[in-house]
Amino acid sequence: MGSQFKNASFLSEAFFIALSLRHMGRLIAIDYGTKRTGIAVTDELQIIASGLITVETKDLVTFLKEYTAVETVEKFVVGEPKQMDNTASESEIYIQKFLKVLAKEFPRIPIVRVDERFTSKMAFQTMIASGLNKKQRQNKALIDEISATLILQSYLSSNF
């Protein structure tokens, strides 16, 4: 029985050593919209995705500048809206303009894209499953924040 604890201790220690050797910064997910943008972040170990805030899109770059001034950000994960036939959504035109601004303002932070099909529907279902009432489920800002969290969780799941 003692050897089981020794092995568990060794595995835990090895896990934390491996994590500490990896350069860690937060990942920020962005569910871009023309009016509002949902934002989610990871913890420093990039294990947990959590909704952060929904901001008015006109204030997005200012918010990101303020956030990156106090937190280390390793990567931006931006939702990529697609049609069912895998072609770009109409909103991709606006996102491309934003991506140019993002790359210019944050040249040292890489940007990756993640397919965001169904995230709004999944966010709404998450709200129902969480027991939110009808009025709470109509909060579009909350839907955007949950959608950003789902985008980030999708990225984490596919890259771990």
C-alpha positions in Angstrom: 0.0 0.0 0.0 2.9 2.4 0.8 4.3 1.9 -2.7 1.1 3.1 -4.3 1.4 6.3 -2.4 5.0 6.7 -3.5 4.1 6.2 -7.1 1.2 8.6 -6.8 3.5 11.2 -5.2 6.1 10.7 -7.9 3.5 11.1 -10.7 2.1 14.2 -9.0 5.6 15.7 -8.7 6.5 14.8 -12.3 3.3 16.4 -13.5 4.0 19.7 -11.6 7.6 19.7 -12.8 6.5 19.3 -16.4 4.0 22.1 -15.9 6.5 24.4 -14.4 9.0 23.9 -17.2 6.4 25.0 -19.7 6.2 28.8 -20.3 2.7 29.7 -19.2 0.6 32.7 -20.0 -3.1 33.0 -20.2 -5.0 32.3 -23.4 -7.7 34.7 -24.3 -10.7 33.6 -26.5 -12.6 36.2 -28.4 -16.2 35.6 -29.7 -16.2 38.7 -31.9 -19.5 40.5 -32.8 -20.2 43.8 -34.4 -21.9 45.1 -31.3 -20.6 42.9 -28.4 -17.7 40.6 -28.0 -17.5 37.8 -25.5 -14.1 37.1 -23.8 -12.9 34.1 -22.0 -9.5 33.3 -20.4 -7.6 30.3 -19.1 -5.8 30.1 -15.8 -2.0 30.5 -15.9 -1.6 26.7 -16.3 -4.0 26.7 -19.3 -6.1 24.0 -17.8 -9.4 25.8 -17.1 -11.4 28.0 -19.5 -13.6 30.6 -17.8 -15.8 33.4 -19.0 -14.3 36.8 -18.3 -16.6 39.5 -19.6 -18.5 40.8 -22.6 -17.5 44.2 -23.8 -18.9 46.5 -26.4 -16.9 45.8 -29.6 -15.9 49.5 -29.9 -14.1 49.2 -26.6 -12.5 45.8 -27.3 -8.9 46.8 -28.2 -8.8 49.2 -25.2 -9.9 46.4 -22.9 -7.3 44.0 -24.4 -4.5 46.6 -23.9 -5.5 47.1 -20.3 -5.8 43.3 -19.7 -2.4 42.5 -21.3 -0.8 45.2 -19.3 -1.5 43.3 -16.1 -1.6 39.7 -17.3 0.7 37.6 -19.4 -1.1 36.5 -22.5 0.4 33.7 -24.6 -2.1 33.6 -27.4 -5.4 35.0 -28.7 -8.0 32.3 -29.8 -10.5 33.9 -32.1 -13.7 32.3 -33.1 -14.1 31.5 -36.8 -17.7 31.5 -37.9 -18.5 29.1 -40.7 -21.5 28.0 -42.7 -22.6 24.4 -42.6 -20.8 23.8 -45.9 -17.6 25.0 -44.3 -17.5 28.3 -46.2 -16.9 31.6 -44.3 -19.8 33.3 -42.6 -20.9 36.8 -43.6 -19.5 38.1 -40.3 -16.0 36.9 -41.3 -15.5 40.2 -43.2 -15.7 42.2 -39.9 -13.5 39.7 -38.1 -10.8 39.9 -40.7 -10.7 43.7 -40.2 -10.4 43.1 -36.4 -7.7 40.5 -36.8 -5.5 43.1 -38.7 -5.9 45.6 -35.8 -5.3 42.8 -33.3 -2.0 41.8 -35.0 -0.9 45.4 -35.3 -1.6 46.3 -31.7 -0.2 43.0 -30.2 2.5 41.9 -32.6 4.1 39.5 -30.1 1.0 37.6 -29.3 0.0 34.8 -31.8 -3.5 34.6 -33.1 -5.2 31.2 -33.8 -8.7 30.5 -35.1 -11.2 28.0 -33.9 -14.4 26.9 -35.6 -17.2 28.4 -33.7 -20.2 26.7 -35.3 -22.9 26.0 -32.9 -21.3 27.8 -29.9 -24.3 30.2 -29.5 -26.7 27.2 -29.5 -24.5 25.3 -27.1 -24.2 28.4 -24.9 -28.0 28.7 -24.8 -28.3 25.0 -23.9 -25.7 25.5 -21.2 -27.8 28.3 -19.7 -30.9 26.1 -19.7 -28.9 23.2 -18.1 -27.6 25.7 -15.5 -31.2 26.5 -14.4 -31.3 30.1 -15.6 -34.8 31.5 -16.0 -36.1 32.8 -19.3 -35.2 36.4 -18.6 -31.6 35.5 -17.7 -31.3 33.4 -20.9 -32.2 36.5 -22.9 -29.0 38.2 -21.8 -27.1 38.3 -25.0 -23.9 39.4 -23.3 -23.9 36.3 -21.2 -24.5 34.1 -24.3 -21.4 35.8 -25.9 -19.3 35.2 -22.8 -20.3 31.5 -22.6 -19.7 31.2 -26.4 -16.1 32.5 -25.9 -15.6 30.0 -23.1 -16.8 27.2 -25.4 -14.4 28.4 -28.1 -11.5 28.4 -25.6 -12.5 25.0 -24.2 -12.6 23.6 -27.8 -9.1 24.9 -28.4 -7.8 23.5 -25.1 -9.3 20.1 -25.8 -7.8 19.8 -29.3 -4.3 21.0 -28.2 -3.7 19.1 -25.0 
